[in-house]
C-alpha cells in the first residue's frame, strides 16, 4: 500500500518544478533510491537538474533531509519514514 509523504522543494528545484511541494507514495520496504525514483516520477522536470537520468540518485549539491532532523547520506539504506513525514530537497551550500 505504501506511505504518503510530502517533499518540500527549495531553491532552484522549487523554481524548476514551479511548486513548493509534492506528495509521493513510498512503499514500506523502499530504499532512499526508491524515494528519489518516486520523486522523479512525480516531477520529471527535475530529472537532469536535481535528479540523475537513471532516477536513482541526486545531482551535485542536492540532498534530502528528513523532517529537519537528519540528512540522508546512504541512498541504499531502507527509507525509515512514516506516513505524513516531511522530506526536504535542499541544495547544499558552502
C-alpha positions as CSV (number, residue, x, y, z in Angstrom):
1,X,0.0,0.0,0.0
2,X,2.7,2.5,0.9
3,X,3.1,5.7,2.9
4,X,2.2,9.1,1.7
5,X,4.9,11.7,2.4
6,X,5.4,15.3,1.4
7,X,8.6,16.5,-0.3
8,X,9.3,20.2,0.2
9,X,11.3,21.8,-2.7
10,X,13.7,24.6,-2.1
11,X,15.9,26.9,-4.1
12,X,16.5,26.0,-7.8
13,X,14.5,22.8,-7.5
14,X,11.4,24.8,-6.4
15,X,11.9,27.2,-9.3
16,X,12.4,24.4,-11.9
17,X,9.3,22.5,-10.7
18,X,7.2,25.6,-10.4
19,X,5.8,24.5,-7.0
20,X,6.9,24.4,-3.4
21,X,6.0,20.8,-2.5
22,X,4.7,17.5,-3.9
23,X,3.2,14.4,-2.3
24,X,4.6,11.0,-3.2
25,X,3.8,7.5,-2.1
26,X,6.6,5.3,-0.8
27,X,6.4,1.5,-0.4
28,X,7.0,0.1,3.1
29,X,10.3,-1.6,2.1
30,X,11.6,1.2,-0.1
31,X,15.2,2.4,-0.1
32,X,16.1,6.1,-0.4
33,X,16.8,5.4,-4.1
34,X,13.2,4.3,-4.4
35,X,12.1,7.6,-2.8
36,X,14.2,9.5,-5.4
37,X,12.6,7.5,-8.2
38,X,9.1,8.3,-6.8
39,X,10.1,12.0,-6.7
40,X,11.3,11.8,-10.3
41,X,8.1,10.2,-11.4
42,X,6.1,12.9,-9.7
43,X,8.3,15.7,-11.0
44,X,10.1,14.6,-14.2
45,X,11.2,18.2,-14.8
46,X,13.8,17.7,-12.0
47,X,15.5,14.8,-13.9
48,X,18.8,16.0,-15.3
49,X,18.7,19.1,-13.0
50,X,18.4,17.7,-9.4
51,X,17.9,14.0,-10.1
52,X,20.2,11.8,-12.2
53,X,18.9,10.5,-15.6
54,X,18.6,7.0,-14.1
55,X,16.3,8.5,-11.5
56,X,18.1,6.7,-8.6
57,X,20.4,9.5,-7.3
58,X,20.7,13.2,-6.7
59,X,22.9,15.5,-8.7
60,X,25.7,17.6,-7.3
61,X,24.8,19.8,-4.4
62,X,21.3,18.4,-3.8
63,X,20.4,16.3,-0.7
64,X,17.4,15.0,1.2
65,X,16.6,16.0,4.7
66,X,14.1,14.1,6.8
67,X,11.9,16.4,9.0
68,X,14.7,18.8,9.6
69,X,16.3,16.2,11.9
70,X,18.7,14.3,9.6
71,X,20.3,14.4,6.2
72,X,20.1,11.3,4.2
73,X,23.6,10.2,3.1
74,X,23.3,6.5,2.2
75,X,20.6,6.1,-0.5
76,X,20.9,2.3,-0.5
77,X,19.5,2.0,3.1
78,X,15.9,1.4,3.8
79,X,14.0,4.7,4.0
80,X,12.8,4.9,7.6
81,X,9.9,7.2,7.1
82,X,6.4,7.3,8.4
83,X,3.1,8.3,6.9
84,X,2.9,12.1,6.8
85,X,6.6,12.8,7.2
86,X,8.2,15.8,5.6
87,X,11.2,15.4,3.3
88,X,13.1,18.4,2.0
89,X,15.1,18.5,-1.2
90,X,17.8,21.0,-0.5
91,X,20.7,22.4,-2.3
92,X,23.8,22.2,-0.1
93,X,25.7,25.5,0.2
94,X,29.2,26.0,1.4
